[in-house]
């Protein structure tokens, strides 16, 4: 892994993980109004809170289905393909492609990258994962100051994203919970 290809941004998802309807909503809005995410009316137009608007944009960038420049937010090639072929994420292949694309370098979700690419434990507690990411972050990015609970927010988001049936990523069945421990599927 090239350190400069991993963006040391922790807790940027505002505590929200993507759900089925988010992708279509995001892509439709990026297609209709490239300035929407920087406007005061974004929350009203999208029908979600301001923090959720920021999270939606974050996830679009993380999954590389939108791109941003000084003119606004635009659908990227992958986003266009999804909008045309599987806007409601009904195909497991689309969800797998989004997973792989988000973890490909450059990567905006370092806690996810760590879990799926670097973490060696297959069974862990929530606290184990938080501590492992904190240690890794300090080793890899010693000069980056991370807000107190940002990594915990990432871990909460990860667990929700892969276990909540409202999230398409739960279909990948990558994380299971037996009540005491989480288990990471090893053949990722």
Secondary structure, 3 states (H helix, E strand, C coil): CCHHHECCCCCCCCCCCCCHHHHHHHHHHHHHCCCHHHCCCHHHHHCCCHHHHHHHHHHHHHCCCEEEECCEEEECHHHHHHHHHCCCCCCHHHHHHHHHHHHCCCECCHHHHHHHHHCCCCEECHHHHHHHHHHHHHHHCCCCCCCCCHHHHHHHHHHHHHHCCCCHHHHHCCEEECCCCEEECCCC
